[in-house]
Amino acid sequence: MENKQYKEISLFGLINISLIGTTSLNFKNIKKFILTNISKQLFSNIDIIYLYDLKDSETKAYYDSGMIVINLPLIKDDKDFIKTLLHELIHSQLDVIKNSNTIEMVIQEYLRKRGKVLNKLLTYNNSDPKFNSNYANLEYDQEFESYLKDKITYQIVYPVSHIYFPSPYAISSIDEYLCIGFEIYLLENKSWLEEFCPELYKLIENTIGGI
């Protein structure tokens, strides 16, 4: 059965998920999972969560000034919704996470691995100046991310990067490296993160109780 048009789902009695549109997502199961597995503290910077059609095939979700917006047509199922929501929750906590006393070790780990991956991809980039100038860039660069995703393609990037990064998208910036790392830690395979991203794993272990 599909949930239609407009619906509000309350979390922790404080925050609403406002659904506008039609979806087959099971919000009873989603709410149960969130309340059981995701810390209330992760929602401390969130006022409201919107779920509707953004009319944008590229943007899956974003966080901005206390608000999370999720693009309804791009959400495949309950698990995908939870993963997307968690990713944006971590974005909302990045100021706290980046104050960790081990963040510099994580940055060094990220840049070291990014350099290794980009070196391995040199045969695909044809010495593109934009590509070569991004080795030490910590910030998200949409043009660079599109270059990896669409020009080189993630199909090529993944086999080169999978022992360094939890996903090709995590290469795009330190923020995405952090957010996807928390996703893996909380929802998927902690042991993979501990083995392949040890500094990120230690940062998460040291900060997870404080956010």
C-alpha positions in Angstrom: 0.0 0.0 0.0 1.3 3.5 -0.8 1.3 6.5 1.5 -0.3 9.3 -0.4 0.1 13.1 -0.7 0.9 14.6 2.7 1.9 12.8 5.9 3.9 13.7 9.1 5.9 11.2 11.1 7.2 12.3 14.5 10.6 11.3 15.7 11.5 11.5 19.4 8.4 13.7 19.9 10.4 16.7 18.6 11.2 16.4 14.9 8.8 15.7 12.0 9.4 13.9 8.7 7.1 15.7 6.4 6.2 13.6 3.4 4.7 15.3 0.3 3.8 12.9 -2.5 3.2 9.2 -3.0 5.6 6.4 -1.7 5.6 2.8 -0.7 8.1 3.4 2.1 7.1 1.7 5.3 7.4 4.5 7.9 6.4 2.3 10.8 9.5 0.1 10.2 11.7 3.2 9.4 10.7 4.9 12.6 11.3 1.7 14.6 14.7 1.3 13.2 15.7 5.0 13.8 14.5 5.0 17.4 16.3 1.7 18.1 19.5 2.3 16.2 20.3 6.0 15.7 21.2 8.3 18.6 18.7 11.1 19.3 21.8 13.3 19.7 22.5 13.0 15.9 19.2 15.0 15.4 20.3 17.8 17.7 20.8 20.3 14.8 17.7 19.2 12.9 14.3 21.1 13.0 12.5 19.3 10.2 13.0 16.6 7.5 11.2 17.1 4.2 10.7 14.2 1.7 9.3 15.2 -1.6 10.0 15.4 -5.4 12.8 18.0 -5.9 12.3 17.7 -9.7 16.1 17.2 -9.8 17.6 13.9 -11.0 21.1 14.7 -9.6 20.4 15.8 -6.0 19.4 13.0 -3.7 19.4 14.9 -0.5 21.0 17.9 1.3 21.3 19.5 4.7 20.9 23.2 5.2 20.3 25.3 8.3 18.5 22.8 10.5 16.6 21.2 7.6 17.2 18.0 5.7 15.6 17.6 2.3 15.4 14.2 0.6 14.4 13.8 -3.0 11.6 11.2 -2.9 11.8 9.7 -6.4 15.5 8.9 -5.9 14.8 6.8 -2.7 14.7 3.1 -3.6 13.4 1.5 -0.4 13.4 1.8 3.4 17.1 0.9 3.8 18.0 3.6 1.2 16.0 6.2 3.0 17.6 5.4 6.4 21.1 5.5 4.8 20.4 8.8 3.0 19.0 10.3 6.2 22.0 9.2 8.3 24.3 10.7 5.7 22.7 14.1 6.0 22.6 13.8 9.8 26.3 13.4 9.8 26.6 16.4 7.6 24.7 18.3 10.2 27.3 17.3 12.9 30.5 17.9 10.9 31.5 21.0 12.9 31.6 18.8 16.0 33.3 15.9 14.3 36.0 18.1 12.8 36.8 19.4 16.2 38.1 16.0 17.2 41.7 15.9 18.3 42.4 13.2 15.7 41.0 15.0 12.7 44.4 15.8 11.3 45.3 12.1 11.2 42.1 11.4 9.3 42.9 14.2 6.8 46.4 12.8 6.3 44.9 9.3 5.8 42.4 10.7 3.3 45.0 12.7 1.3 47.4 9.8 1.2 44.8 7.4 -0.2 43.3 10.0 -2.5 46.8 10.5 -4.0 47.3 6.8 -4.5 43.9 6.4 -6.3 44.4 9.5 -8.5 47.9 8.3 -9.5 46.4 4.9 -10.5 43.8 6.8 -12.6 46.4 8.9 -14.5 46.0 6.8 -17.6 42.3 7.8 -17.8 42.6 11.6 -17.2 44.8 12.5 -20.2 46.7 15.0 -17.9 43.6 17.1 -17.5 44.7 20.2 -15.4 41.5 20.1 -13.4 42.1 16.5 -12.4 45.8 17.0 -11.6 45.1 20.1 -9.4 42.8 18.2 -7.1 45.3 16.0 -5.3 45.4 18.0 -2.1 41.9 19.6 -2.3 39.8 18.8 0.8 36.7 20.6 -0.3 33.9 19.2 -2.5 34.3 20.2 -6.1 31.3 19.3 -8.2 33.2 19.5 -11.5 35.9 17.1 -10.1 33.3 14.7 -8.7 31.5 14.7 -12.1 34.8 14.1 -13.8 35.3 10.9 -11.7 31.6 9.8 -12.0 30.8 10.6 -15.6 34.1 11.0 -17.6 36.3 8.3 -16.0 33.1 6.6 -14.6 32.7 4.9 -11.2 32.8 1.6 -13.0 36.5 2.2 -13.6 37.1 4.1 -10.3 35.7 1.4 -8.0 38.2 -1.4 -8.7 41.1 1.1 -8.2 39.7 2.6 -5.0 37.7 -0.1 -3.2 40.6 -1.0 -0.7 41.1 2.7 0.1 37.6 4.3 0.2 34.2 2.9 1.2 32.8 4.2 -2.1 34.0 6.2 -5.1 32.0 9.2 -3.9 34.0 9.3 -0.7 37.0 10.4 -2.8 35.3 13.7 -3.6 36.0 15.5 -0.3 37.0 15.1 3.3 33.4 15.8 4.3 32.1 12.9 2.2 34.9 10.6 3.5 33.7 11.4 7.0 30.0 11.0 6.3 30.3 7.8 4.4 32.6 6.4 7.1 29.9 7.0 9.7 27.4 5.3 7.4 29.6 2.2 7.2 30.3 2.2 10.9 26.6 2.6 12.0 24.8 0.6 9.3 27.2 -1.8 7.5 30.7 -3.2 8.1 32.7 -1.8 11.0 35.5 -4.4 10.5 36.1 -3.2 6.9 36.4 0.4 8.1 38.8 -0.6 10.9 41.0 -2.5 8.5 41.0 -0.1 5.5 40.4 3.3 7.1 42.0 2.9 10.6 42.3 6.6 11.4 38.7 7.3 10.4 37.6 4.3 12.4 39.4 5.6 15.5 37.9 9.1 15.1 34.4 7.6 14.9 35.0 5.4 17.9 36.2 8.5 19.9 33.4 10.8 18.8 30.3 8.7 18.4 29.2 9.0 22.0 29.5 12.8 21.9 27.2 13.4 18.9 
